[in-house]
């Protein structure tokens, strides 16, 4: 049983890293959202498995939040925003894909080296989950850097946050995890709300953040 | 029975709920002042009362300094805001319903900051700081001009990333504390973590500190993570700029210092001191040079905040009783002076109808009283005697000089560079031929004069009681 628990946890956490890579090369907004929903599903499975293995029923709540909120509500809301703003065909990646993917591989390798070396004495399941989680965080950051579009930056941030939830559930017995996932959900709802309410499109005719850069206060 | 430490959090949150429902900005502003005054009273009660260590709350000699400053400046800012916000409605920059929202958010922000300060749990502290950040994002975007939205978005993305990295660091601290303290809440409790620091894995602590430094350092505004700070200060309502500079940066700094104490408790872990010294110096010198290129008066003082936060982080990085004392004192003085300056800038912006330095000229002719107060406040932040900022800067430099003579040259250089820039801009605004409109100023000058008097009093005579209090806090910092 111990072996199976370990392997499945690994499989799911590794799957999360893989989906993060898939996010990196999506250049259509709709497909980006679909892949993000897939990532949320993998996260929910991973958290639910942790809840079962650790015998921590409250983690099922976190899993439920991931599946309802991140795999359904947020992608659907963003889908609608994109449709309304008419930006679904925008391709917007800074730099070319090849170097970005290689950089991503480098970041994953870095996370593994750092985390596994540092946490040599910790609980093996926790430390390897944490190494995967750091990779997801790093890939999320990379995605935020390589995107110009506000919606895909938000998706990058959400995938980063998925990594954090994975880390929090992987740290055995960590209290307040459910509260954290709620707090993060509020944060994300806020961002999505912000994209829409601030109506970046309406004011700048694009969601491209370069338009925002032209509004820099000092050059008025 | 409800205790004072619960009151400093509960009063603002309750007030926020009530203020949402209060129609009419005059009543709202009055209620805002009343709630802030009540919070300040609760804060004072904590100052004179005994320390507290419970499962979720802690009040010791260290964080009480922060709570006292937080509730005091919160109160004076509410006073200032009450007289300031009416003008914003008259000029049509804000609608009454937005002002209602603004008052509620102001209280919610104060409550979240106090929550973060008294939390005895690294997770609750994180949640408090996250909430305070979110609320300030909304406040920064309140005017809904393109610039305000750009500032809010930038602040939002950078602060979210910062806060996420801080969360990863928090998880790592839990992981480090878990073997020593067992699973569950104890491994996230400050007081217990602090006591068990020596038994934690040094390698995990190192890694956690790096994440926490980058994460909370973004919120402190340390270069090169400061990009959000000038925009957020320049585009939001002036009372919010005052609270951002005077309080929110301090709360983030508080979190950073707590973790520094924790990591310092494990001798085998990396020494946080030198890292903080370097980051502080980089911020200080970088911001000092950036001051020369500012054209917007609020941006100018935002960069000055980066400069001073750099100096404070430098002082705490040096460590030792004297440098810690000076760092705490400088933090208190900076909070009071900088929020006072932002009050004055709010007056100036209302008088001249602009924030552009080039369009603010000849204040000494058109608004002599305002010009005197503003000039004194800017001289105070430049570190001129007899103001309190001089005392703390002098202490930081002398203690550094006594220990590392060569190192002391760098902060001294940075401060001189910043001094020149601020003096030059001060001269531009005060003298010369007045240009543009010169409106009457309605906002109350009581808060800024009060802040200036406090800073002056601290510069001339520090009461022994206060000195003893700060010394105990400095000892806790190690």
HADDOCK unambig.tbl for C-alpha pairs under 7 A between the chains (distance, minus, plus):
assign (segid A and resid 118 and name CA) (segid B and resid 203 and name CA) 5.33 0.50 0.50
assign (segid A and resid 118 and name CA) (segid B and resid 204 and name CA) 5.85 0.50 0.50
assign (segid A and resid 119 and name CA) (segid B and resid 204 and name CA) 6.23 0.50 0.50
assign (segid A and resid 164 and name CA) (segid B and resid 168 and name CA) 6.37 0.50 0.50
assign (segid A and resid 168 and name CA) (segid B and resid 171 and name CA) 6.25 0.50 0.50
assign (segid A and resid 171 and name CA) (segid B and resid 175 and name CA) 6.40 0.50 0.50
assign (segid A and resid 173 and name CA) (segid B and resid 183 and name CA) 5.19 0.50 0.50
assign (segid A and resid 173 and name CA) (segid B and resid 184 and name CA) 5.39 0.50 0.50
assign (segid A and resid 174 and name CA) (segid B and resid 183 and name CA) 6.69 0.50 0.50
assign (segid A and resid 174 and name CA) (segid B and resid 184 and name CA) 5.46 0.50 0.50
assign (segid A and resid 175 and name CA) (segid B and resid 184 and name CA) 5.24 0.50 0.50
assign (segid A and resid 175 and name CA) (segid B and resid 185 and name CA) 5.66 0.50 0.50
assign (segid A and resid 198 and name CA) (segid B and resid 149 and name CA) 6.96 0.50 0.50
assign (segid A and resid 212 and name CA) (segid B and resid 150 and name CA) 5.82 0.50 0.50
assign (segid A and resid 215 and name CA) (segid B and resid 146 and name CA) 6.87 0.50 0.50
assign (segid A and resid 215 and name CA) (segid B and resid 147 and name CA) 5.82 0.50 0.50
assign (segid A and resid 216 and name CA) (segid B and resid 147 and name CA) 6.79 0.50 0.50
assign (segid A and resid 217 and name CA) (segid B and resid 147 and name CA) 6.27 0.50 0.50
assign (segid A and resid 218 and name CA) (segid B and resid 295 and name CA) 6.48 0.50 0.50
assign (segid A and resid 218 and name CA) (segid B and resid 296 and name CA) 6.83 0.50 0.50
